[in-house]
Structure formats: C-alpha cells, structure tokens
Amino acid sequence: MSKFYSLFSSSKGNASFVGSPAGGVLVDAGVSCRRLLQSLAAHDIPEKAVQAVCITHTHTDHIAGLRVFLGKHPVPVYGTAETLAQLRFSDKFPQDADLREILPTETIHTDSVAVTAFPTMHDAPGSCGYRFELPDGQTCAVCTDLGCVTPEVEKGVLGADLVLLEANYDPKMLRYGPYPASLQERIRGKYGHLSNGDSAGTAEMLIEHGTTRLILGHLSEKNNTMPLAQQTVLEHLQEQGMRRNRDFLLQVASPEGLEQAVIF
C-alpha cells in the first residue's frame, strides 16, 4: 500500500519518503544522517527501502545529511543538471556517488516508483519539484520552495492524489518579525516562498482538479505557526464551499514531520 511519510518539514530541514517499507524514494536529506535514519526507523522503514534519493535543490535545509547518508547507503541520486553540478562542486557527494540527471518534465523509473520532475522558480540553480506514481496507480507530489506557482508547477501537480504543499509564512508575522527588510523581500518575492494565502489559493486549485489529501509543509520557524497556516487555508477553502473530511483531508507537517504516514 502506498504511503507518504513527511519525515522533516520546515525552514530548518526537509526530508520525505514515498513508498513502503519494501521500497521507495527519499526526497531531500536536509537533516543529519543520524536524525534521518532515526526517523526512518521510527516509521518502520529499513535503510534498504531507500532505493533512490531525489534532490529538489541545493539549499542546506534540503541536503545537509546527503553526503554522509550516501556514504552509508549508496543509492542513485537524481536531480537536475544544475543541482547535481553545484552539489558536486561544493563536495556534497562521495567521490563514487551514482549521480543521475533528470530533465524537467522527464519521467524516470526506479524499482518501485515513477518520478517526474517539474521546474520551480526558487532561487537555487535547477530547483525543481517532483511527482511520483506508485505501482498501485496513486500519485503524489512534493511542491515546496516555490516562490510562485507557474504553469509548469501546475502541470506537475494537478491531478495528484496527495500533495505536500508549501505554506511558508504569514505576511504579518514576516513583516513584524526579526528578519531584515532584504530577507523579507526575498522570501515574499517570486523566487522565494509561498505565503499561507498563496497556499490556500493553490490548495483550492488542487482540490478542484482531484487532489483529496493535502499536507501543508515547509513552515518557517520565525514567520508562521501550524495553527495559523491551517486556519488560513481552511477558511479560504470553506469560503469556496469546500469542506474538510468531505471534499479533502488536510494535515500540517510539523518540523519533525507527521506522526503517521498518509495513505493515499
């Protein structure tokens, strides 16, 4: 049975697993290898179940544990050409790492999952999101670090059964928070992150096109809260006549991920 495991999700570290204890794909490795392995074990996922790693982009909160993890568990690493080149240049791979380029909109097949990449506007070379098709025909997408929702992102996520969707910041918390003006401008710009309101509008579009399970993720530690992100999205969807537990299921991923896997 297909499951989505949000292992870590915040502006400090991100990693997800798609598949089952028999096999699947790790998306990003933005925490230490030790913490990553502990989280997999807590979900009863053995190391050997990780058949590949898909990297969305080069920022530290997505690759912090990658080099050590690959040293202990060498599996193919997928990413765009720009992402792989930057990570190789900054010595984020073991010398013998099995690097495999994936083109935007290209679909590749691992032992258990079909993976399609789609480009995103985030401010990292070759940044992308991923859509996964499992053997039972179910689909899910990891869609964070967006900046804005482009037609390419829409094509990548529409129709997916489950979507991990960015809800990074609340505009008021960002404005009156501790970040300097230059960083605030980056975060709310088209190469930065999605606000709760942006996420709400995207969630509406997803539900209209068949998504039934939404996980809000990549929340900022300083500029958002789990209750606020959930409230903003729910209020918008309710205004559109969409009802939780009737038209969709909604969860918010904590920094340490979801307590349980989401079946889809």
FIGUNU-657735 format. One record per residue: x, y, z of N, C-alpha, C, O in turn. Coordinates in steps of 0.02 Angstrom, whole numbers. Example, Ala and Ser with C-alpha at 12.3 -4.5 7.8 and 13.67 -1.06 7.14 Angstrom:
2
n_c1; n_c2; n_c3; ca_c1; ca_c2; ca_c3; c_c1; c_c2; c_c3; o_c1; o_c2; o_c3
660; -284; 390; 615; -225; 390; 660; -165; 390; 712; -166; 423
642; -112; 354; 684; -53; 357; 645; 2; 394; 670; 57; 402
***
This chain:
264
n_c1; n_c2; n_c3; ca_c1; ca_c2; ca_c3; c_c1; c_c2; c_c3; o_c1; o_c2; o_c3
42; -60; 0; 0; 0; 0; 44; 63; 0; 92; 67; 38
27; 110; -43; 67; 171; -50; 58; 217; 10; 2; 227; 34
114; 245; 34; 110; 292; 89; 159; 349; 76; 209; 342; 42
142; 407; 106; 186; 465; 104; 208; 480; 175; 166; 490; 219
272; 483; 186; 300; 496; 252; 335; 564; 252; 387; 572; 219
308; 613; 286; 343; 676; 295; 388; 668; 356; 364; 669; 413
452; 659; 344; 499; 645; 399; 520; 710; 434; 523; 712; 495
535; 761; 395; 553; 827; 421; 526; 879; 373; 529; 870; 312
499; 934; 399; 472; 985; 355; 471; 1052; 390; 428; 1065; 433
518; 1095; 372; 520; 1162; 400; 574; 1201; 363; 607; 1174; 319
583; 1264; 382; 637; 1303; 352; 705; 1282; 379; 756; 1309; 356
707; 1234; 426; 771; 1211; 455; 793; 1144; 427; 852; 1127; 432
747; 1104; 400; 767; 1039; 374; 708; 1003; 343; 653; 1004; 370
721; 970; 285; 667; 938; 249; 687; 869; 222; 743; 860; 196
642; 822; 229; 651; 755; 200; 584; 719; 201; 547; 724; 249
570; 683; 147; 509; 643; 142; 526; 576; 112; 578; 568; 80
482; 527; 123; 490; 461; 93; 425; 442; 61; 371; 449; 91
429; 418; -1; 370; 397; -39; 377; 323; -55; 427; 303; -86
328; 283; -35; 331; 212; -50; 306; 171; 8; 254; 186; 37
344; 118; 26; 325; 74; 80; 389; 46; 111; 443; 57; 83
384; 10; 167; 445; -20; 195; 480; -69; 147; 537; -88; 159
445; -90; 95; 476; -134; 46; 518; -97; -5; 562; -127; -36
506; -32; -13; 545; 6; -61; 513; 72; -79; 451; 77; -82
555; 122; -92; 529; 187; -111; 586; 236; -121; 643; 217; -130
568; 300; -121; 614; 354; -138; 616; 405; -82; 565; 425; -55
676; 426; -64; 686; 481; -17; 690; 546; -56; 725; 551; -105
652; 596; -33; 654; 662; -64; 689; 709; -16; 663; 726; 37
749; 730; -35; 791; 775; 4; 817; 741; 67; 791; 691; 91
871; 770; 93; 903; 744; 154; 931; 804; 192; 991; 812; 199
885; 845; 216; 903; 910; 244; 917; 911; 319; 920; 964; 349
926; 852; 349; 947; 847; 419; 1006; 799; 422; 1023; 768; 372
1036; 792; 480; 1093; 747; 486; 1074; 676; 469; 1016; 656; 476
1122; 637; 447; 1110; 567; 431; 1082; 530; 491; 1037; 489; 485
1109; 544; 550; 1086; 511; 611; 1011; 524; 622; 974; 477; 635
990; 586; 617; 919; 602; 628; 876; 572; 573; 821; 549; 586
901; 571; 512; 864; 543; 457; 852; 468; 467; 796; 444; 457
904; 432; 487; 897; 361; 498; 852; 347; 558; 814; 298; 557
855; 388; 609; 811; 380; 666; 738; 389; 646; 695; 351; 669
724; 438; 604; 656; 449; 583; 630; 392; 539; 573; 371; 546
672; 368; 494; 652; 311; 453; 636; 251; 498; 585; 217; 488
679; 238; 546; 668; 182; 591; 604; 191; 632; 568; 142; 644
590; 252; 653; 529; 265; 692; 466; 251; 651; 413; 236; 679
472; 255; 585; 415; 238; 541; 420; 167; 514; 383; 148; 469
465; 127; 544; 474; 57; 523; 495; 50; 451; 476; 3; 417
536; 98; 428; 563; 95; 360; 637; 76; 365; 676; 116; 391
657; 18; 341; 727; 0; 344; 769; 41; 295; 742; 66; 245
833; 48; 309; 877; 86; 263; 872; 60; 192; 870; 98; 144
871; -6; 186; 871; -36; 119; 809; -20; 78; 808; -31; 18
757; 6; 111; 697; 26; 74; 709; 88; 31; 673; 101; -17
760; 128; 49; 776; 187; 10; 814; 166; -53; 873; 148; -50
779; 167; -109; 808; 143; -172; 838; 199; -214; 875; 186; -261
823; 262; -196; 850; 320; -231; 837; 381; -189; 794; 381; -145
874; 434; -203; 863; 499; -171; 851; 550; -226; 890; 555; -274
797; 588; -220; 782; 643; -266; 794; 709; -230; 764; 721; -177
837; 752; -257; 853; 816; -227; 817; 872; -263; 822; 877; -324
781; 912; -225; 743; 967; -256; 788; 1026; -274; 780; 1057; -327
836; 1043; -229; 881; 1099; -243; 938; 1098; -192; 941; 1055; -148
982; 1147; -197; 1047; 1144; -163; 1048; 1178; -95; 1101; 1178; -63
995; 1207; -71; 997; 1242; -7; 1007; 1192; 50; 984; 1135; 47
1041; 1215; 102; 1063; 1170; 156; 1006; 1133; 189; 1015; 1075; 209
948; 1164; 196; 892; 1131; 230; 863; 1073; 189; 814; 1042; 209
894; 1059; 131; 872; 1003; 90; 928; 952; 76; 915; 899; 49
989; 969; 94; 1045; 924; 77; 1094; 913; 135; 1147; 883; 124
1080; 937; 194; 1129; 937; 249; 1157; 868; 265; 1216; 861; 280
1115; 816; 261; 1138; 749; 278; 1154; 705; 219; 1166; 645; 227
1153; 733; 159; 1158; 693; 99; 1224; 655; 93; 1224; 595; 80
1279; 690; 102; 1344; 658; 91; 1355; 599; 138; 1377; 545; 116
1340; 608; 201; 1350; 554; 249; 1302; 496; 236; 1321; 438; 240
1239; 513; 219; 1190; 460; 204; 1213; 418; 146; 1209; 356; 148
1237; 450; 93; 1260; 412; 34; 1322; 371; 50; 1333; 318; 21
1364; 396; 96; 1422; 357; 116; 1402; 292; 150; 1436; 241; 143
1347; 294; 188; 1324; 234; 223; 1278; 192; 180; 1275; 131; 188
1242; 224; 136; 1191; 188; 97; 1193; 213; 24; 1150; 253; 5
1240; 191; -16; 1247; 216; -84; 1190; 195; -129; 1181; 136; -144
1151; 244; -151; 1096; 232; -197; 1099; 287; -250; 1133; 337; -240
1066; 279; -306; 1065; 331; -357; 1036; 397; -330; 989; 397; -290
1065; 452; -352; 1041; 518; -333; 1017; 554; -396; 1054; 561; -445
955; 576; -394; 925; 611; -451; 920; 685; -436; 904; 705; -380
932; 725; -486; 924; 798; -481; 934; 827; -550; 956; 793; -597
917; 891; -557; 930; 924; -621; 1005; 932; -631; 1043; 926; -584
1026; 946; -693; 1097; 954; -708; 1128; 1009; -665; 1184; 1001; -641
1093; 1065; -657; 1119; 1120; -618; 1127; 1102; -545; 1176; 1119; -512
1078; 1066; -519; 1081; 1045; -449; 1140; 998; -437; 1179; 1008; -390
1146; 947; -478; 1200; 899; -469; 1268; 931; -478; 1315; 915; -441
1275; 976; -525; 1339; 1009; -537; 1359; 1052; -477; 1416; 1052; -456
1311; 1089; -449; 1325; 1132; -392; 1344; 1090; -331; 1390; 1108; -294
1309; 1035; -320; 1324; 993; -263; 1391; 957; -271; 1427; 948; -222
1407; 938; -331; 1473; 908; -344; 1528; 960; -331; 1579; 944; -301
1518; 1020; -355; 1568; 1074; -346; 1580; 1088; -272; 1636; 1102; -252
1527; 1085; -232; 1534; 1100; -161; 1547; 1038; -118; 1542; 1040; -57
1564; 983; -151; 1585; 921; -118; 1531; 893; -73; 1545; 874; -16
1470; 890; -97; 1415; 863; -58; 1400; 790; -74; 1352; 761; -49
1442; 758; -116; 1434; 688; -133; 1498; 650; -118; 1552; 679; -122
1494; 586; -101; 1554; 544; -103; 1581; 540; -174; 1544; 550; -222
1645; 527; -181; 1676; 527; -247; 1644; 478; -295; 1640; 490; -356
1620; 421; -269; 1592; 369; -313; 1516; 371; -315; 1485; 321; -333
1486; 428; -298; 1413; 432; -297; 1384; 420; -367; 1412; 440; -418
1327; 386; -368; 1292; 370; -431; 1243; 427; -445; 1187; 427; -421
1266; 476; -485; 1226; 536; -499; 1189; 527; -565; 1218; 506; -616
1125; 543; -564; 1084; 533; -624; 1042; 596; -637; 999; 614; -597
1056; 627; -692; 1021; 688; -711; 949; 673; -730; 935; 625; -765
904; 716; -707; 835; 712; -729; 815; 779; -759; 825; 831; -727
789; 778; -818; 769; 839; -852; 700; 861; -828; 659; 820; -810
688; 926; -826; 620; 949; -810; 569; 918; -857; 578; 918; -918
516; 893; -828; 460; 859; -862; 478; 787; -882; 436; 751; -908
540; 765; -870; 559; 697; -886; 535; 649; -832; 533; 667; -773
516; 588; -851; 497; 536; -805; 549; 481; -805; 568; 456; -858
573; 462; -745; 619; 407; -739; 587; 354; -694; 539; 368; -658
613; 293; -697; 583; 238; -660; 635; 207; -613; 688; 186; -636
619; 205; -549; 659; 167; -501; 627; 97; -496; 583; 80; -535
651; 57; -449; 623; -10; -441; 549; -9; -422; 512; -56; -436
527; 45; -388; 459; 45; -361; 418; 107; -376; 358; 108; -363
449; 159; -404; 415; 223; -413; 434; 254; -480; 492; 251; -500
385; 284; -513; 399; 326; -572; 402; 398; -549; 358; 422; -514
455; 434; -569; 468; 502; -544; 470; 550; -602; 505; 538; -652
433; 605; -596; 434; 658; -645; 453; 723; -612; 425; 742; -560
502; 758; -640; 523; 822; -613; 486; 879; -647; 467; 874; -705
476; 933; -610; 449; 995; -640; 486; 1055; -611; 501; 1056; -551
502; 1104; -653; 543; 1161; -630; 504; 1207; -584; 444; 1215; -591
540; 1236; -537; 511; 1286; -492; 553; 1350; -497; 609; 1349; -523
526; 1405; -470; 558; 1470; -477; 602; 1488; -418; 628; 1543; -415
612; 1443; -371; 651; 1458; -311; 723; 1478; -329; 748; 1459; -382
754; 1517; -286; 819; 1546; -302; 877; 1499; -288; 921; 1514; -248
876; 1443; -322; 932; 1395; -321; 937; 1366; -391; 886; 1353; -423
998; 1356; -417; 1006; 1331; -485; 971; 1264; -495; 983; 1216; -459
927; 1261; -545; 895; 1198; -563; 843; 1174; -513; 827; 1114; -512
817; 1218; -472; 767; 1198; -422; 707; 1165; -455; 685; 1186; -509
682; 1112; -423; 625; 1076; -452; 583; 1044; -398; 603; 1039; -340
524; 1023; -417; 481; 982; -376; 475; 914; -409; 501; 903; -464
440; 868; -376; 434; 800; -402; 363; 774; -396; 327; 788; -348
344; 735; -446; 282; 699; -445; 298; 624; -448; 342; 603; -486
263; 585; -407; 278; 513; -401; 216; 473; -418; 160; 488; -395
225; 421; -458; 172; 373; -473; 192; 306; -444; 244; 278; -461
149; 280; -400; 163; 217; -366; 134; 158; -406; 93; 169; -451
155; 97; -391; 133; 39; -429; 57; 30; -430; 29; 3; -478
23; 53; -377; -50; 45; -375; -86; 101; -412; -148; 104; -410
-49; 144; -446; -79; 197; -487; -91; 262; -450; -110; 311; -481
-79; 264; -385; -87; 325; -347; -29; 372; -361; 26; 351; -377
-42; 438; -356; 9; 488; -369; 13; 538; -312; -36; 552; -278
74; 563; -302; 83; 617; -253; 137; 664; -279; 173; 647; -326
141; 723; -249; 189; 772; -271; 219; 809; -211; 185; 821; -161
282; 825; -216; 316; 867; -167; 326; 935; -200; 361; 941; -250
296; 986; -170; 289; 1051; -203; 302; 1106; -152; 256; 1137; -127
366; 1118; -137; 385; 1170; -89; 439; 1214; -119; 463; 1201; -175
458; 1267; -84; 510; 1313; -108; 493; 1338; -178; 532; 1332; -225
434; 1367; -183; 406; 1383; -249; 419; 1455; -271; 435; 1467; -329
413; 1503; -225; 414; 1573; -246; 348; 1594; -275; 315; 1639; -250
328; 1560; -328; 262; 1571; -358; 242; 1507; -394; 283; 1463; -408
178; 1502; -409; 152; 1443; -443; 148; 1457; -517; 105; 1495; -540
194; 1428; -554; 198; 1439; -626; 156; 1387; -663; 134; 1338; -633
144; 1397; -728; 110; 1345; -767; 145; 1278; -764; 112; 1226; -766
212; 1278; -760; 249; 1215; -756; 235; 1180; -690; 229; 1118; -687
230; 1219; -636; 213; 1189; -571; 142; 1161; -574; 130; 1105; -551
96; 1199; -601; 27; 1175; -607; 24; 1109; -645; -9; 1062; -623
59; 1105; -701; 59; 1043; -740; 88; 986; -700; 66; 929; -707
137; 1001; -657; 170; 949; -619; 127; 920; -563; 134; 862; -546
82; 961; -535; 46; 939; -475; -28; 926; -486; -58; 887; -449
-58; 956; -536; -131; 948; -545; -149; 875; -556; -117; 840; -596
-200; 853; -521; -223; 784; -528; -190; 735; -481; -210; 677; -478
-138; 757; -445; -106; 711; -397; -154; 697; -339; -191; 741; -317
-153; 636; -315; -198; 617; -260; -178; 652; -195; -221; 672; -156
-113; 660; -184; -87; 691; -123; -34; 741; -143; 6; 728; -188
-33; 799; -108; 18; 849; -121; 45; 876; -56; 7; 898; -12
111; 875; -49; 145; 913; 4; 155; 983; -23; 195; 993; -69
119; 1031; 5; 115; 1099; -23; 146; 1149; 25; 132; 1149; 85
187; 1192; -1; 219; 1243; 41; 169; 1293; 69; 125; 1318; 34
176; 1307; 134; 142; 1362; 168; 193; 1393; 214; 192; 1380; 275
238; 1433; 187; 299; 1451; 223; 289; 1506; 275; 316; 1502; 329
250; 1558; 258; 249; 1615; 304; 181; 1650; 305; 142; 1647; 258
169; 1682; 361; 112; 1728; 369; 138; 1799; 356; 187; 1819; 387
107; 1837; 311; 133; 1903; 293; 143; 1950; 352; 193; 1987; 354
97; 1950; 400; 105; 1995; 457; 163; 1974; 502; 201; 2016; 525
169; 1908; 513; 225; 1885; 553; 291; 1900; 520; 340; 1918; 553
294; 1893; 454; 355; 1909; 418; 371; 1983; 423; 428; 2002; 436
321; 2025; 413; 332; 2098; 413; 357; 2122; 480; 402; 2164; 483
328; 2097; 534; 345; 2122; 600; 393; 2076; 638; 404; 2084; 698
421; 2028; 603; 467; 1980; 634; 538; 2005; 635; 551; 2063; 621
585; 1960; 650; 655; 1979; 660; 696; 1985; 597; 754; 2007; 600
670; 1967; 539; 710; 1966; 479; 721; 2036; 451; 675; 2077; 454
780; 2051; 425; 792; 2116; 394; 751; 2124; 330; 727; 2075; 302
744; 2186; 309; 700; 2200; 251; 722; 2162; 189; 679; 2139; 151
787; 2156; 178; 811; 2122; 118; 791; 2049; 117; 773; 2022; 65
794; 2016; 175; 774; 1946; 179; 699; 1939; 173; 674; 1892; 141
662; 1985; 202; 589; 1984; 194; 570; 1989; 120; 526; 1953; 96
604; 2033; 85; 589; 2043; 14; 604; 1979; -25; 566; 1961; -70
659; 1945; -9; 675; 1883; -43; 621; 1831; -31; 600; 1796; -78
599; 1824; 31; 551; 1771; 49; 485; 1781; 13; 456; 1733; -12
461; 1843; 10; 396; 1853; -21; 399; 1866; -97; 348; 1876; -129
460; 1866; -125; 467; 1876; -197; 453; 1813; -236; 440; 1760; -208
454; 1819; -302; 435; 1763; -345; 487; 1708; -346; 475; 1653; -372
546; 1720; -318; 598; 1669; -313; 605; 1643; -241; 654; 1609; -225
557; 1660; -198; 562; 1642; -127; 516; 1585; -107; 528; 1527; -124
463; 1604; -70; 420; 1553; -41; 346; 1573; -47; 331; 1631; -62
302; 1525; -36; 230; 1539; -37; 206; 1559; 33; 226; 1529; 83
163; 1610; 36; 130; 1628; 99; 73; 1580; 112; 55; 1540; 69
44; 1586; 171; -15; 1546; 187; -72; 1560; 138; -108; 1515; 117
-80; 1624; 121; -133; 1643; 74; -121; 1614; 5; -168; 1590; -27
-58; 1617; -18; -41; 1587; -82; -56; 1512; -81; -83; 1484; -129
-39; 1481; -26; -50; 1409; -19; -125; 1393; -21; -145; 1343; -50
-165; 1435; 10; -237; 1425; 10; -266; 1426; -60; -307; 1384; -78
-244; 1475; -100; -268; 1478; -169; -246; 1418; -210; -284; 1393; -251
-185; 1396; -199; -160; 1337; -235; -197; 1274; -212; -212; 1230; -253
-212; 1270; -147; -250; 1213; -122; -318; 1209; -155; -341; 1154; -173
-351; 1265; -163; -416; 1266; -197; -410; 1238; -267; -451; 1196; -287
-360; 1260; -304; -349; 1235; -372; -337; 1160; -373; -363; 1124; -415
-297; 1137; -326; -282; 1065; -323; -344; 1024; -311; -356; 973; -344
-385; 1045; -263; -446; 1008; -247; -494; 1007; -306; -525; 956; -320
-498; 1063; -340; -541; 1067; -400; -519; 1017; -453; -560; 996; -494
-456; 998; -453; -430; 952; -504; -417; 882; -476; -380; 843; -506
-447; 866; -419; -448; 797; -397; -405; 778; -338; -408; 721; -315
-364; 825; -312; -324; 808; -254; -369; 801; -193; -413; 842; -181
-359; 748; -155; -401; 735; -96; -362; 740; -31; -393; 744; 23
-296; 738; -34; -256; 741; 27; -203; 795; 20; -161; 794; -25
-205; 842; 67; -158; 898; 67; -118; 898; 131; -145; 890; 186
-53; 908; 124; -10; 917; 182; 25; 984; 174; 61; 994; 126
13; 1029; 220; 47; 1094; 219; 116; 1085; 250; 122; 1058; 305
168; 1109; 216; 235; 1097; 241; 283; 1155; 230; 264; 1207; 203
345; 1145; 251; 399; 1194; 245; 380; 1259; 280; 394; 1313; 254
350; 1255; 339; 332; 1314; 377; 394; 1346; 407; 439; 1312; 430
395; 1412; 406; 450; 1450; 436; 445; 1447; 512; 392; 1455; 541
503; 1436; 543; 505; 1435; 616; 489; 1504; 645; 459; 1509; 699
510; 1557; 611; 503; 1625; 637; 441; 1661; 613; 417; 1707; 646
414; 1641; 556; 363; 1681; 522; 298; 1644; 511; 258; 1665; 468
286; 1590; 548; 224; 1553; 539; 213; 1508; 599; 258; 1497; 639
152; 1482; 605; 136; 1431; 654; 92; 1380; 621; 58; 1395; 571
91; 1320; 647; 48; 1267; 619; -26; 1286; 623; -61; 1277; 573
-51; 1311; 680; -122; 1329; 683; -140; 1385; 634; -194; 1384; 605
-95; 1433; 625; -109; 1489; 581; -111; 1468; 508; -155; 1489; 470
-64; 1426; 488; -64; 1401; 419; -128; 1361; 405; -160; 1370; 354
-146; 1317; 451; -207; 1278; 442; -269; 1321; 440; -312; 1311; 398
-274; 1369; 485; -332; 1413; 487; -340; 1452; 423; -395; 1458; 396
-285; 1480; 398; -288; 1521; 337; -313; 1480; 278; -356; 1502; 240
-286; 1420; 270; -305; 1378; 214; -377; 1353; 222; -416; 1355; 174
-395; 1331; 281; -463; 1305; 292; -515; 1359; 282; -566; 1346; 250
-503; 1419; 307; -552; 1473; 300; -564; 1489; 226; -620; 1500; 205
-510; 1490; 187; -517; 1504; 116; -556; 1449; 81; -602; 1462; 42
-539; 1387; 95; -574; 1331; 63; -648; 1329; 82; -690; 1313; 41
-662; 1344; 145; -732; 1345; 167; -771; 1400; 132; -830; 1392; 117
-739; 1457; 119; -771; 1511; 83; -788; 1491; 11; -834; 1518; -19
-751; 1443; -15; -765; 1418; -83; -814; 1359; -83; -827; 1329; -135
-841; 1344; -25; -890; 1289; -20; -859; 1221; -14; -894; 1170; -21
-794; 1218; 0; -760; 1154; 7; -756; 1136; 80; -741; 1178; 122
-771; 1073; 96; -775; 1052; 166; -722; 999; 181; -714; 950; 145
-687; 1010; 237; -638; 963; 261; -671; 897; 279; -727; 897; 306
-639; 843; 265; -663; 774; 278; -722; 755; 235; -749; 700; 241
-743; 800; 191; -792; 783; 140; -761; 788; 71; -763; 741; 31
-731; 846; 57; -700; 858; -8; -624; 846; -7; -593; 834; -58
-595; 850; 52; -523; 843; 57; -504; 826; 129; -542; 838; 176
-444; 798; 136; -412; 789; 201; -353; 836; 206; -316; 844; 157
-344; 867; 264; -291; 917; 271; -251; 903; 335; -280; 893; 388
-185; 904; 328; -140; 898; 385; -85; 951; 378; -71; 975; 323
-53; 967; 433; 3; 1013; 433; 64; 975; 459; 62; 946; 513
117; 975; 420; 178; 940; 440; 216; 982; 491; 230; 1040; 479
232; 951; 547; 273; 985; 597; 346; 982; 575; 363; 946; 528
391; 1020; 609; 462; 1017; 591; 489; 946; 592; 533; 929; 552
464; 904; 637; 485; 834; 640; 442; 789; 597; 445; 728; 603
401; 819; 554; 359; 780; 508; 293; 759; 539; 276; 781; 594
257; 718; 504; 193; 693; 527; 204; 635; 574; 251; 596; 566
159; 629; 623; 165; 573; 671; 153; 506; 637; 181; 455; 657
110; 506; 585; 95; 445; 550; 101; 456; 475; 97; 513; 451
111; 402; 439; 112; 407; 366; 42; 421; 341; -8; 404; 373
38; 452; 282; -26; 466; 250; -36; 415; 194; 4; 411; 148
-90; 378; 199; -107; 329; 147; -146; 365; 92; -190; 405; 107
-129; 351; 30; -165; 386; -24; -177; 339; -82; -206; 359; -132
***
